[in-house]
Amino acid sequence: MPKMKTKRAAAKRLRRTASGKLKRAGGWKQHKLEKKDPRRRRALRAAKLVDKADAPRLRVLVPYL
């Protein structure tokens, strides 16, 4: 059986935690930052976990991550 290919776009956007969950960057941090409160901008830096319902679908895209 040949190796599965990793979807490179997904690999660049996802990381795996020590417990095996998938971690992603959050949105809302690209533009129009002047009107956002500094505390809100700081909170948006933090990574989020991929939702439990979406994780199986995304694991197929990055089988070796």
C-alpha positions as CSV (number, residue, x, y, z in Angstrom):
1,M,0.0,0.0,0.0
2,P,1.5,3.4,-0.9
3,K,2.0,6.1,1.7
4,M,-0.8,8.6,2.2
5,K,-0.1,12.1,1.1
6,T,-0.3,15.0,3.5
7,K,-2.4,18.0,2.4
8,R,0.3,20.7,2.7
9,A,-2.2,23.5,3.1
10,A,-3.6,21.8,6.2
11,A,-0.2,20.9,7.6
12,K,0.8,24.6,7.5
13,R,-2.2,25.5,9.5
14,L,-2.4,22.7,12.1
15,R,-0.2,21.5,14.9
16,R,-0.6,18.5,17.2
17,T,-0.6,18.9,21.0
18,A,1.2,16.5,23.3
19,S,-2.1,14.7,24.0
20,G,-2.7,14.2,20.2
21,K,-5.4,16.9,19.7
22,L,-5.1,19.3,16.8
23,K,-4.3,23.0,17.4
24,R,-5.1,25.9,15.1
25,A,-4.8,29.6,14.9
26,G,-7.8,31.7,15.6
27,G,-9.3,34.3,13.2
28,W,-10.2,38.0,13.6
29,K,-6.6,39.1,13.9
30,Q,-5.8,40.2,10.3
31,H,-7.0,43.7,9.9
32,K,-9.1,46.5,11.5
33,L,-7.0,46.1,14.7
34,E,-7.1,49.7,15.7
35,K,-10.7,49.5,17.0
36,K,-10.1,46.3,18.9
37,D,-9.3,46.5,22.5
38,P,-5.6,45.6,23.4
39,R,-6.8,42.9,25.8
40,R,-8.9,41.4,22.9
41,R,-6.0,41.5,20.5
42,R,-3.8,39.8,23.0
43,A,-6.4,37.1,23.6
44,L,-6.6,36.5,19.9
45,R,-2.9,35.5,19.7
46,A,-3.7,32.3,21.6
47,A,-4.1,29.1,19.7
48,K,-7.4,27.3,19.7
49,L,-8.1,23.6,19.6
50,V,-9.9,22.1,16.6
51,D,-13.5,21.3,17.5
52,K,-14.2,17.6,18.4
53,A,-16.7,17.3,15.5
54,D,-14.1,18.5,12.9
55,A,-11.1,16.6,14.2
56,P,-11.7,13.3,12.4
57,R,-12.1,15.0,9.1
58,L,-8.9,17.0,9.6
59,R,-6.9,14.1,10.7
60,V,-7.4,12.5,7.3
61,L,-5.7,15.6,5.8
62,V,-2.6,15.4,8.0
63,P,-2.1,11.6,8.7
64,Y,1.5,12.0,9.9
65,L,1.3,15.2,11.8
